[in-house]
Structures are given as C-alpha cells and as structure tokens.
Amino acid sequence: MPSYAFYQNKIIPLEDAKIGIMTHCIHYGTAIFEGIRGNWNDDKKQTYIFRLKEHFERLQRGCHVLNIVLHHSIKDLCEKTVELVRKCAFQEDVYIRPVAYTSSHALGVRLHGLEHDFFMFVIPWGPYLDVEKARCCVSSWHRPEDNVIPPQIKAAGIYINNALAKTEAVNAGFDEAIMLSPDGHISEGSGENIFLVIDGKLVTPASYNNILIGITRNTVIELAEKELGIETFHRAIDRSEIYTADECFMTGTAAHVTPVSEVDNRVIGNGEIGKITAELQKLYVRVIRGEYPKYMHWCTPVYGK
Ligand code: PMP
C-alpha cells in the first residue's frame, strides 16, 4: 500500500518527497519533530489519532525555542494530519512523523537568518520495543542539561544522545537504556519516560530531571489519578530506587506502556508485569483505540463522522 507525505503544502507520494543535500537541518540537527500515533480499531473500522493537538503544541514550543517559524496554525496542522492519514488508508496502527526544520540550502551553524519548512509522513508501525517486558540498563550516556541542549523539546540534534544510549544498551544485550540526569538521578529511556511503583504510588522523574515531558506520561498520570485513584509524585529518583521498586514501566507514543522486568541485571518485583502496571496498560490501550467514551476527546477519528 503506498504511503503519502505532506510536503511543500501538498500531499504527494512518500517516495517523491525529497530534500536537497545542502538543507541546513541535515548538517546541524536544527529541526523539531513529533511522533504521533494513529491507532486502528478493527471493530469500528476506524483510526483514532491520539492527542493530536497536544503533539502539535509541543512541536510549536520546540519551534519557538529554535526560532523556527511554523507557517501553519495548530488547527491547520491537525486538519492536514487527518487528511493525510485518511489518504494513506492503512487498516493498521500508524505512526505520523511531522518535522519543522531549517530548510535553507545554506551552511553555517546558526538559528538566525534561515528559511523554515514543514513536512510530515505516515507509515504503518506496530510495537516499538516489541517485547512484553523490557530488560534495561542504566546508560553511561547522560541526558544533557537544559543549557547544553534543552531536553524538553524534540529537537532532532539532541537524539544523538538517545541513539548513543540505545545502541550501547542493545549491544550489551538489553532492550532499552535508562539515562541519568547530569546530577546522577534517573531521567528517562531513549524514547520513553519512566515510572516506578513504590508503596502503591507512582513516582516519576520531574521536569527538572532533564526529561521530555511525554504526552503518554501525562496520560498515564491522569488515568492513574482519575480511574485508579493513584497519586503520582514527580521527584528526583536515585538509581538504586529502581532496583528496589515494586514495579517499573516506561511510557511513550511509540512504546505505549511497557513493563520493565529487569534493570542492570536486577529483577524488579517478581520479574513479571506488576499489578498497577497491568491495570494502567489495559486502560491505556482502551483509551487510545477509542474504546473508552470518557476519553474520546483525546481521540481524533480519521474516517467519516
Ligand atoms: N522521552 C523521549 C526522549 C522521547 O523521545 C519520547 C517520545 N516522544 C518520550 C520521552 C515519550 O514522549 P511521548 O509520550 O510524548 O511520546
């Protein structure tokens, strides 16, 4: 099935969407991107795009930090996304990748005096971590300080840090890396936020622990509070607290809610998916597939009315 891209204001076949080798962002990583999921509901023959507006709001904040001018309003971007996903017509889970970038064919490290453009494309994409439970290690690569590269924005260039950590972990036989903040506290996975369950409460690194503020993180916090009556503490977490936590899981648009069974060869809990993790995972899957009426405001249907 062919895929399509929104490129230079038009929907065109993905294979025809090409950028030149002098494009500024390729050389310096000066782009802001997003990862958005469209979740296929086979009973309703519908794709629900999850928290579309929130993803573009984060994109817009990132553009502001990098002085990238977005030529589209958030409303316009949301409409274009629905149109593009509908055109692709995949009957499976999809992943939408919008990118706002410095498009000038110009060399020179800077953010000023450049042109900007935006594209996005859609591909079918199933589970990201592709494991029922993840074995993780703490990475030797730390997250950068906000005054090195702001980790709260999804800037392309920062992902060198994540890629170093991910490949180090996979080469060492693990599924995913857990990175520490520069001051040695738990920060996040290479593409996921991290949660612990301690004494029946959720604990997750705070914004000052050099994390990306995940939309799945926010979703899980809200579901835990509203549906399970479980409070979340946002605070600095010591490395050894993970080893002794009752449960641990990761969250992300690509990874959904993935239980962590082991960290640094220490088994977490009994090594199986924890009770609270399982409840949150079940809720989350229903919510993103448009099966939970209370949270339909987070789901944008692609087909028909
Ligand atoms: N941290 C990093 C570094 C990420 O790349 C992602 C994926 N966007 C996340 C956390 C999770 O964010 P979200 O739930 O918004 O996908």
Residues whose N, C-alpha, C, O or C-beta is under 5 A from the ligand:
A	BS01	PMP	G35 E188 G189 S190 G191 E192 N193 L212 I213 G214 I215 T216 R217 T251 G252 T253 A254
